[in-house]
Amino acid sequence: MNRMMAMPELLAIFDHAPVGIVFVRGGELQHCNRRFCELLGYEEGEVFGQPARMLYEGEAEYARLRLWAREALLAGDPFDAELPLRRRDGTTIYCRLHAAAIDRDNPRQGTVWIVEDLEEQTRVRDELWHAQRDLEATFAAAHVGIMLLRDRSIVRCNPRLSEMFGYFGSQLIGRSARLLYVSDADFEAAGEIYPLIAAGGTHRREQWLRRKDGTTFWALISGRFIDAQHPDLGSVWIVEDMSERKRQDERLQAALAEQRMIFDNAAFGIAYVSGRHLQRCNDRFADMFGHEAATLGGQLVEEFFPDAQSCTTFSEQAEAGLRRRGDYIGEALVRRRGGGLFWIRGTAKRVSFTQGGGAIWVVEDITERRHAQEALLRAHEQLESRVAERTAELKTANVQLQSEIFERMQAEKRVWHIAHHDALTGLPNRSLLQDRVQQALIAAERSHSKVAVLFLDLDRFKGINDSLGHDVGDALLKGVAGRLLEVVRDVDTVCRLGGDEFVIILGAITGPDDAVMIAERIIEVLGEPVDALGHSLRASTSIGVSLFPDDAADGQTLLKNADTAMYAAKNRGRNNFQFFSAEMNAAALRFFQLEQRLRHAVSGGELVLHYQPQVDTGTHRVCGLEALVRWHNPKSGLLPPAEFIPVAEETGLIVDLGEWVLRETCRQIREWHDAGWPRVPVAVNLSARQFQQPDLVARIAAILDAHGVAPEWLELEITESCLMQQVEASLRQMRELAEMGIRLAIDDFGTGYSSLSYLKRFPVHRLKIDRTFVRDLCTDREDAAIVTSIIGLARTLDLEVVAEGVETTAQLAALRYEGCLLCQGFLFSRPRPAEEVAAIFAVGALAG
């Protein structure tokens, strides 16, 4: 075939090829086929003569690709690459590129590029991988035993089955199912059901099975063929340990027998009444009324009363009590067989409608007691009458006057005590404190001694009130007050200012050593458990100490300085004491000024967010971002979080600041999505105070709705220590967030104190290895072992793991060797403002 005859066929192939084809010469696009235009959104006439640069996301990416391709093509070799290309509308499409020189002997004459769409292949591959992962996780985590049999041999089983029968690892794989049965007969009988399930049905039965150690247990077995049309594929069997249920059934039968014995031999009459009829009674009840128990079933209750009116009155009273409280106690005059009357005391307990309705009655014959009570009542009335007459004669005006004087004096004492003492603990309150301080200072001046003021604040008391309730908090405060009184001398004063703040005045001391001894003793006694309404609690405290006349010459300043020293004790880790110093006043002033500026920053728009990419080093793509707050102070410039986050947490501003970060992050996500940038989850750190907000889930849902952001694009990072403060409450909070679709990560993993038994219950998606372990990964064997353990733990729990603080290629190589492909750190990019979005998303390609 000559070249002229081949041209139409080649053009047809060019135009109808399923991949994009374009010719490039001198960095400019030449001819292209229809598929190339469809992939990148151009009309055929818009491509010719355009620079090839327009197909790439950035200048740096184009330059790097051109350098790689040039080396290969000039050598006469083909070139292949996978990367995102930019479409005409600005969106990107992930493609495979294959390039070759038109003339291998003269590659400068131009190149031909073949462009293949990888988006659908990637999506299908990811969906298959996720489906397989979910099935494997379900198989491994099932609470029942699951096994796959083929020719009655175990081909596969889950960990629960091995655990149930006492085997380890893969010991059961490849072995006959006979070793699970008690006897050969049981095994043969089980084989008879295979023809029954060949039609596609499911077989269920209960029987005894044998463990590896020879013990047996009662099990529920369910099985069916994988495909009834192809029985050679095998069958799936589910085994559930029913031993506990069988023991419960046996205990229930024994309990029913015991109850029957008690019912038939009780010393009181017992009857079950439903509606107007007696359904059943014991022998004692029948004896009271002169009947046989077997003859009373179905008897009208009205027949036990002297007349219909008395029956109606008693029944209405009983029904009213049963409706209101569920029980009733009453007395009634009833009739024996033959006409004799006697008194009974009936105690009724309502039976729920789900159990048949009606009431259970316990009946006691109280005729003798009733007669005795009536006689005693008559005698008591006579005695009361005589006492009243004599009491009236003995009353005089003098006795009345003395009584009134005494009551007035007592009332005045109570009023004074209430005004000057704390109602909860009985300690002197704030109004009496100033007087006691003044008296101590006057006495110290006379005796040339010293006075110490100790200002105490219980550590984390608010958490007790919030989690256990104010009743438990009040009980703890009473216990603390009692122990403080045990520590001090009789001449000292213990006051409660309010809340969890106490002040102790130590008068007539010789120097600081006396105050040190008391402070150490307080910390010791409060460290012992306090019984607060059944809760065993330990109350630690932070103590500030100021001395007279060393630190102040008046009581007001002395108290203020002790308060300042107390805050210094809190800042140094709590559960300690600190003496006041002049530097503390300066530090307190700086803290106050920084707090005021920070309040203005939160409301005045001085906060900004920077974003640091998280890179999948296996695919060289940005797989996530972390939002990090910065303070753009007009005077000090850009401040990192370490300089203002502690102040925000101490003052409670962290809640408002954290909500601002959530709102700004969601707004930025929406803006990026609208602009066509890649959709990746953005992580936000939650503080402990934010996470403990009872309405946190509702707040986050409202923010996502307000900005139109799907929950899957928001990731919340929570520290281990925050999760372990209130485990059950944290678990509920995280489950609600996970059910919304929000991704959850444990930040700074390895630095906290989480228990693995709790970790596996939390619905988290990621563990973030703390930067302190990554920093010395290549030089410290202990840090390397910790990183290896965290990666292995994450792999076992099927969690993603991200390494923070990756700064060197050696660290990256070590992490990739251990299987950690998701990394974040200065090696890839420093945190950047949102305006540098192109540089943020280009990090993945640069990492390659």
Salt bridges, closest charged atoms under 4 A:
GLU38 OE1 - ARG35 NH1 3.43
GLU46 OE1 - ARG88 NE 3.15
GLU59 OE1 - ARG53 NE 2.80
ASP80 OD1 - HIS98 ND1 2.65
GLU82 OE2 - ARG96 NH2 3.26
GLU116 OE1 - ARG96 NH1 3.20
GLU120 OE2 - ARG123 NH2 2.35
GLU127 OE2 - ARG123 NH1 2.45
ASP134 OD1 - ARG133 NE 3.64
GLU136 OE1 - ARG156 NH2 2.69
GLU163 OE2 - ARG160 NH1 3.39
ASP184 OD1 - ARG178 NE 2.42
GLU206 OE2 - ARG245 NH2 2.57
ASP241 OD2 - ARG211 NH2 3.82
GLU244 OE1 - ARG247 NH2 3.05
GLU244 OE2 - ARG251 NH2 3.08
ASP264 OD1 - ARG260 NH1 3.22
GLU302 OE1 - ARG276 NH2 3.70
ASP327 OD1 - ARG325 NE 3.45
GLU331 OE2 - ARG369 NH2 2.73
GLU331 OE1 - ARG370 NH1 2.45
ASP365 OD2 - ARG336 NH2 3.47
GLU374 OE2 - ARG370 NE 3.91
GLU384 OE2 - HIS380 NE2 3.43
ASP422 OD1 - ARG496 NH1 2.92
ASP457 OD1 - LYS570 NZ 2.99
ASP459 OD1 - LYS570 NZ 3.07
ASP466 OD2 - LYS462 NZ 2.62
ASP492 OD1 - ARG489 NH2 2.73
GLU524 OE2 - ARG521 NH1 3.40
ASP550 OD1 - LYS450 NZ 2.82
GLU595 OE2 - ARG599 NH2 2.87
GLU606 OE2 - HIS600 ND1 3.18
GLU626 OE1 - LYS768 NZ 3.08
GLU659 OE2 - ARG663 NH2 3.11
GLU659 OE1 - ARG699 NH1 2.55
GLU664 OE2 - ARG667 NH2 2.69
GLU671 OE1 - ARG667 NH1 2.82
ASP674 OD1 - ARG670 NH2 3.05
ASP695 OD2 - ARG699 NE 3.00
GLU715 OE1 - ARG743 NE 3.19
GLU715 OE2 - ARG766 NH1 3.79
GLU717 OE2 - LYS768 NZ 2.77
GLU728 OE2 - ARG761 NH2 3.35
ASP776 OD2 - ARG775 NE 3.84
ASP798 OD2 - ARG133 NE 3.88
GLU800 OE1 - ARG743 NH2 3.07
GLU800 OE1 - ARG766 NE 2.66
GLU804 OE2 - LYS768 NZ 3.25
GLU836 OE1 - ARG832 NH1 2.83
